[in-house]
């Protein structure tokens, strides 16, 4: 799919014609598999000081019919305020507009080892799903009692419990629990409209996300400058909870990877003194260096996680150095040059071209 989207035959035709401005066109790709949401068995084998286990979440129906979600992990910009609410909404049938996420404070939330290893959507999301399912059962039981029907005859939909002969708002169920308990069924669950559940996948060696990055570059052989002309990402993170968030993380991770490929370096002098100790010396890509990414998705659900979700986020930083350097080498291949280190700075590209020219001169 990546090769089709990048139009490999069209690029080869363009290469054969050459560029009017003398630049050299190249195409490269890189494929990766990322282990995400590593579980207890993995960390136990590694012997780390802290080994994660069950991730917990609390989901509570508030007196006004809203939903409060509490998790111990904290968002680092990956949009958990939205995605965790979406998981709860999927189970409870309540709009995300009525939900509030409290996270990142273990004085107020269940304990968590934190945000790392692309684990939050699998682990915290799984815990939110499990807690929401328990809460949904309790809501359904009260709703069925109010509707005078069996529990197996009702469903949660549109913030209501819907039965065969009518429906009742979940807001009204919250009101009955908190303010009109005389209307509750005799065998109501004493846990109330709040549930805390732990979660870890049955197979906890991780869920595996994968992607291919394909890139087209133009290399100026006179000054060694590289322009990224096109960048295609085809990724699979299982079932996407929120495609917009997935793509946003792909943009951020790939831009970070472009920094690894072309800009970021920590050199030292012969005395071991760092030569890039400030952002004036340590180059980072910005908006002008990031191309217009084209992101495409396939969805291969994980058989071991809630909703088939896999982790995503860090993976996008893996592929760009390989894809970009492969594209540079494809561009300078007609000159019998090759670069084998990152970042592929103009200095290194020109050095590779000079070495190739010297070899050709010696051979002649």
N, C-alpha and C positions, 0 to 999 in steps of 0.2 A: 504494500500500500504506500509506503514511504517513497519508493522508487517511482511509482506511478504519479504521486502527487508532486514530486520534484521535477518530473518530466525528464528522465535520464536521456532518452533518445534526442530530445530537443537540445539538451546541453551538449551532447556529443556533436551534434550538427553545428552548433554555435562554435565549439572549439575548433572544428575543422576549417571553419571560415576565418577564424581569427577576429580580434577586436580592433576597430579602427584606431583606438587610442593606444594600442600596443600592450594593454593589460592582458594577463593570462587568466583564463577561466578554469575553475576546477570544481569538482563535486566530490563530496565525501559523506560517509555515514558511520554511525556507531550504534551498536545494539547493546543494551544492558538488561540485566535482571537484578532487581533490588529486593533483598529480604526485609520485610517490614513487620512491625509489631512482634518483635522477638519475645518469646515467652519464658516461663520459668525454667524449662529444660535447657534452653540455650544459655541463659545467664549462669545457671548452675554448673554447666560444663566449662564455662569460661572462668568460673571461680571469682566473679566480681564481688566486691564488698557488700553491695545491696542487690538482692535478687527480687525482681518484681513478681507478683503473683496475681491474685484476683484484683481487677480494677472495679471499684464500686461507684455507684451513682444513686442519688436519692431523687425521686420524682414525686411531687406533691400537688394535689388538686387544692387550690386555694379557695377560701370562702366565696370569692366572687366568680368562681368558675375558671380562673386562669390556671396556669401550670408553672410551677417553680422547679427548676432542674438544678441540682447541685453535683458538681464533679470536682475532683481534686487537681486535675491537670489544668494548666493555664494556657490560654491562646497566645501564640507568638506571632500572630498575624494571619493564621490559617483559617479564620472565620468560624471558629467553633460556636460562637454565639448563634450563628445561623444553622450550621449543620447539626448540632445536637438537638436544636428545636425541631428540625425537620424529621429526625429519627423519632422523637416523641410524638410528633404530629402524625406520622405514618401509622403508629400503633393506636393512638388515642382518638384520632379523628378530630382533633382540635386545631384550629389555625395557629400557625407560628406567631401571629400577631399577639396572641394571648399568653405567650410564654416568656419566661425570664430565666436566664442562665446565671447562676452564681458559681464562680470557679476560681481556682488558684489560691484559696485560703483554707488550709487544713484545720484552722480553728472553727470554721463554719461548714466545711465540706468533708466528705469521706476522704480518707488518706489516699494519696497517689504518689508514685515515684516520679511523676512529672511528664514533661513533653519532650520526647526524643524518639529516634529510630522510626519515624513515621508511624507511630503507634496509636495516636489519640482517637482517630476515627474508628479503628478496629476495637480498641480496648474500652475507652470511655464511651464511644458510641454503642458498643455491645452492651455495656452496663446500663446505659440509658434505655436501650431497647428492652432488656430483661426487666428492669424496674417498671417501665411503662406497661409491659404485658401484665405484670402482677396488679398494677393499679387499674388497668383496663378490666380485669376480671372482677375486681371489687366494685367498680362503677357499674358494670353490666349487671351484677347481682342486685344492687340496690335499684337500678333502673327497671329490671324485670319485676321486682316486687311492686314498685309503684305502678307499673303497667299491667299487673296481675297476669303475668305469663311466665313461661319457663325461661331460664337463663339461656338455654340453647336456641331460643327463638328470637333473641335480640342481637343487634349489632351496633357498633359505635360508628357514627357517620355524621359529619357536619356539626360537630359539637353537640350531638344529641344521641340518646339511646333509642334506637328504632325497633319497635316490636311489630307483631302481625296486625294489630288493630290500633296503633297509635305510636306516639313517641313522646319523650320527655327530654328537656334540655339538661345537659350535663351541669350547667349552672344551678339548676333546680336540685339536682342530686347533691351538689356541694352544700346547698342551703339546708337540705334535709339532714345531712350528716352533722353539720356544724350547729344548726339552729332549731331543727325540728326532729330530734332523735326519736320521738314517739312514733314516727312514720317508718322507721327502719325495720327491716325484717328481723325476726327473733334470732336468727343464726348469722347475723352480720359479722364480718371479720373484724375482730377488735383492733387490728392493725390500722384500720381507718383508711383514709384517702391519701396515704403516704406510704411509699415503698422504697426500701433500700436493698439493692441486689448487687452481688459481685459477679464478675464475668471474666472468663478467659477461654479461648478457643479449645475445643476438645483436643485438637492437634496444635500444640503451641510452639512449634518450631518456626513459626512465622508465616505470613501470607506473602506471596511473591508477585510483585508488580513488574512490568517490563515495558520497554519502549524502544523505538528506533528513531534516531535523529538524523535527518539528511539536510545538507547545507550546500549552497553554491557560493563560491567566493571569487573575487577578482583580485589578483596579485599584480602590483605594479613592479616589474623587474628593475626599474630604475631606482626606486627609493625603498622598496620592500614593504610598502603599505598594503594592508589587506582590507578590502571592503566585503561585507557580508551582503550578498544580493538576494538570497532567499533562504528561509529556514523553515523546515517542515518537521513537526513532531507528531508521531503516531504512538499513542500510549494506551496502556490497559491497566487500570487500577481496580478491576472488578466492577461492581455496581457503583456508579457515580451518585453520591448523595446530592451533590450540587455541582453541575458541570462548570459553572462560572468560577467557583472556588478552585476546582481542579485546574482549569486553564490559567487562573491567576498564579497558582503555585508553579505551573509549568513555565510561565513567563519569568518569574523571579528566579527559580532554580537555574533556568537556562542562561539568563543574564549573568548569574554568578559563574556558571561554567564558561561563558565567553571571557570573563575576567581571567580565569585560570588559563584559557587557551592563548590569549593575546596580550594580556596586560600585567597581571599580578605576579610579582616576584620579590623575594627577600634576599638580595645579594649581600655578601660580606666582603670586606677587604682582607688583605693578607694577614692583618692583625686580629681578625675576628670581629671587627667593628661593623655593626649593621649599617647598610647604606640606604635603607628605605625605612626610616623610623617615623616618618610622617606621611600624611596623604598627599603631600607635595611630591614625594618620591615614589610612593606606592600607588600605582595607577589602578583605578577602579573604573569599570564601564558605567556609563550613565545613559540617559535617555537617547542621546545622539549616537551612542555605540550599539544600542539594542535594535535589531531589525524588527520588521513587522512579522512576528511569528505566525505560522499557520499550524493550528493544533487540530488533530483528528483523534478519534477515540474508537477503541473496540472495548467490549465489556465481556470479560470472562469471569463469572462470579466465583469467589472462593467457596469450596464446599464445606469449609470449617468455621466460617465466621457468620455473625448475624448479618442477614440481608446480603451476603456475598461480598461484603466490603473488603477492600485491601487498602493498605497504606499508600500515600502518595505525598510528594512534596520534595523531599531531599533528592529523589532519584533524578530529577531533571538536571541537576548539577553534574551528574556523572558523565553523560555522553558528549557534551560540547567540545571538550579538548580533543577527544579522538576524532569526532566528526570534522571539526575545523582543520586540524592538522592534516587529516587525510585529504581534505579538499585542497589545502595548500600544496601538498605533495603531488596531487593530481594535476594542479595547475602548472607547477614547475617541472613536471616530468619530462616534457619535450626538451628541456635544457639539461636533462640528466642530473638534476639536483634533488636533494631530499633533506628534510629537516626532521630531527628525531627527538626534540625536547621542547618543553613549554616553559614560559610563554613564547609563542612564535612572534617575536618582536621583529621590527624591520632590520635591526642589526643582525639577528640570527639568520633571517631569510637572505639578506645580502651576503652574509658569510657563506651560506650554503651555495649560493649562485657562484660566488668567487671560487670556491673549491671545485665546483663542477667545471667551470671555465678553465681552471688550471689543469685539471685532469685531461680535458680535451686537448689543451695546448701541448701537454707532455706527450699524449698519445700520437699527436700529429708529428 
